[in-house]
Amino acid sequence: MPYRPFTGQNCSIAGALGVIGERWTLLVLREVLLGRRRFREIQRGTGAATNILSDRLQTLVERGVVERVTPDDGGGSERVEYRPTQKGIELVPVLLALIEWGDKWECPADGPPRVAVHDRCGHDAHPYLVCSHCGERIEPGEIWMRPGPGADEEQKAEPRLPPVPAA
């Protein structure tokens, strides 16, 4: 499917999807973040066709999410690896949120195929959203949006989304 930019949308979700929203991209990123660095390893883990995988990796490199490196293994090998950048590593919470959602709504009957484990304590982790101000857990129905500093005039005209429910 050809890439179509979200032209004219002043939206951070649209901006993010412009980088990671194409089919296969999050699966490619999953493989890189799981430590699979070589093209064939990533292909084996995703099942993506060679041309698709090449395109997705190129996009991720161009957008600074992964870097293409040729490690010096001392043997003169020209093997290419793909490694996550800080920008890519910071997508881990997004992938964990997708895993949690998938485990809840689309999981096989016998349980999730993989379980996140917190490295420090060694226990299974079930990440959730926390307010950066008060530290309390945020439930899905407890979020609303206000115009930010980059809001356009139309967005500024809608001071709260969703609006306060009528009593």
C-alpha positions as CSV (number, residue, x, y, z in Angstrom):
1,M,0.0,0.0,0.0
2,P,1.6,3.3,-1.0
3,Y,2.4,5.9,1.7
4,R,-0.1,8.8,1.9
5,P,0.9,11.6,4.2
6,F,-1.7,13.0,6.6
7,T,-1.5,16.4,4.9
8,G,-3.2,19.3,6.7
9,Q,-3.8,17.4,10.0
10,N,-2.4,19.2,13.0
11,C,-2.3,16.1,15.1
12,S,0.5,14.2,16.9
13,I,-1.2,10.8,16.2
14,A,-1.2,11.6,12.4
15,G,2.5,12.6,12.7
16,A,3.4,9.4,14.5
17,L,1.5,7.3,12.0
18,G,3.4,9.0,9.3
19,V,6.5,7.3,10.7
20,I,5.2,4.0,12.2
21,G,1.7,3.6,10.7
22,E,2.3,1.6,7.6
23,R,1.5,-2.1,7.7
24,W,4.4,-4.2,9.0
25,T,6.3,-1.3,10.5
26,L,5.5,-2.0,14.1
27,L,6.3,-5.7,13.6
28,V,9.6,-4.7,12.1
29,L,10.3,-2.5,15.1
30,R,9.2,-5.3,17.5
31,E,11.9,-7.5,16.0
32,V,14.6,-4.8,16.2
33,L,13.7,-4.0,19.8
34,L,13.8,-7.8,20.7
35,G,17.4,-7.8,19.5
36,R,17.1,-9.1,16.0
37,R,19.5,-7.0,14.1
38,R,20.0,-8.6,10.7
39,F,17.7,-8.4,7.7
40,R,17.0,-12.2,7.5
41,E,16.3,-12.4,11.3
42,I,13.8,-9.5,11.0
43,Q,12.2,-11.1,7.9
44,R,11.9,-14.5,9.7
45,G,10.3,-12.9,12.7
46,T,7.8,-10.8,10.7
47,G,7.1,-12.9,7.6
48,A,7.3,-9.7,5.5
49,A,8.2,-9.9,1.9
50,T,11.8,-8.8,1.1
51,N,10.6,-5.6,-0.8
52,I,8.2,-4.7,2.0
53,L,10.8,-5.2,4.7
54,S,13.4,-3.3,2.8
55,D,11.0,-0.4,2.4
56,R,9.9,-0.3,6.1
57,L,13.5,-0.5,7.3
58,Q,14.5,2.4,4.9
59,T,11.6,4.5,6.3
60,L,12.6,3.7,9.9
61,V,16.2,4.7,9.1
62,E,15.3,7.9,7.3
63,R,13.0,8.9,10.2
64,G,15.7,8.2,12.8
65,V,13.9,5.3,14.5
66,V,16.6,2.7,13.7
67,E,20.1,3.1,12.4
68,R,21.8,1.0,9.8
69,V,25.3,0.0,11.0
70,T,28.1,-2.2,9.7
71,P,29.8,-3.7,12.8
72,D,33.5,-4.2,12.6
73,D,33.7,-7.9,13.4
74,G,37.4,-8.1,12.6
75,G,36.8,-10.6,9.8
76,G,36.2,-8.0,7.0
77,S,32.5,-8.8,6.9
78,E,30.2,-6.2,5.5
79,R,27.1,-7.5,7.3
80,V,24.6,-4.8,8.0
81,E,22.7,-4.6,11.3
82,Y,19.7,-2.5,12.3
83,R,19.7,-1.0,15.8
84,P,17.2,1.1,17.6
85,T,18.0,4.7,18.2
86,Q,16.8,6.6,21.3
87,K,13.7,7.6,19.2
88,G,13.0,3.9,18.6
89,I,13.6,2.8,22.2
90,E,11.1,5.4,23.3
91,L,8.4,3.6,21.3
92,V,8.6,0.7,23.8
93,P,5.7,2.0,25.9
94,V,3.6,2.2,22.7
95,L,4.3,-1.4,21.9
96,L,3.7,-2.5,25.5
97,A,0.3,-0.7,25.4
98,L,-0.5,-2.6,22.1
99,I,0.5,-5.9,23.8
100,E,-1.7,-5.2,26.8
101,W,-4.7,-4.4,24.5
102,G,-4.0,-7.4,22.3
103,D,-3.7,-9.7,25.3
104,K,-7.0,-8.5,26.6
105,W,-9.0,-8.4,23.3
106,E,-7.3,-10.6,20.7
107,C,-5.3,-13.2,22.7
108,P,-5.4,-16.9,22.0
109,A,-7.5,-18.9,24.4
110,D,-4.4,-20.5,26.0
111,G,-2.9,-17.2,26.9
112,P,-0.6,-14.5,25.5
113,P,2.3,-15.6,23.3
114,R,4.8,-13.4,25.2
115,V,4.8,-11.8,28.6
116,A,6.6,-8.6,29.6
117,V,8.9,-8.9,32.6
118,H,10.3,-6.0,34.7
119,D,14.1,-6.4,34.6
120,R,14.7,-4.9,38.1
121,C,12.3,-7.2,40.0
122,G,12.0,-10.1,37.7
123,H,8.2,-10.2,37.8
124,D,5.6,-10.1,35.0
125,A,4.8,-6.5,34.2
126,H,1.5,-5.0,33.3
127,P,2.3,-1.4,32.4
128,Y,-0.4,1.3,32.8
129,L,-0.7,5.0,32.4
130,V,0.2,7.2,35.4
131,C,-0.4,10.9,35.8
132,S,3.0,12.7,35.8
133,H,1.6,15.3,38.3
134,C,-0.2,13.3,41.0
135,G,1.2,9.8,40.3
136,E,-2.2,8.2,40.3
137,R,-3.2,5.5,37.7
138,I,-5.2,6.9,34.8
139,E,-8.1,4.9,33.6
140,P,-9.3,5.2,30.0
141,G,-12.4,7.3,30.8
142,E,-10.3,9.8,32.9
143,I,-8.6,11.6,30.0
144,W,-9.7,14.7,28.1
145,M,-7.7,17.0,25.7
146,R,-7.2,20.7,25.7
147,P,-5.5,22.9,23.0
148,G,-1.7,22.8,23.3
149,P,0.8,25.4,22.3
150,G,0.9,24.1,18.7
151,A,-2.9,24.3,18.3
152,D,-4.4,25.9,15.2
153,E,-7.4,28.3,15.4
154,E,-9.9,25.5,14.9
155,Q,-8.4,23.5,17.7
156,K,-8.3,26.5,20.0
157,A,-12.1,27.0,19.4
158,E,-12.7,23.6,21.0
159,P,-11.4,24.1,24.6
160,R,-12.1,20.6,25.8
161,L,-12.5,17.2,24.0
162,P,-14.6,15.3,24.8
163,P,-16.8,18.1,26.1
164,V,-18.1,17.9,29.7
165,P,-21.1,15.5,29.7
166,A,-24.5,17.2,30.2
167,A,-25.9,16.7,33.7
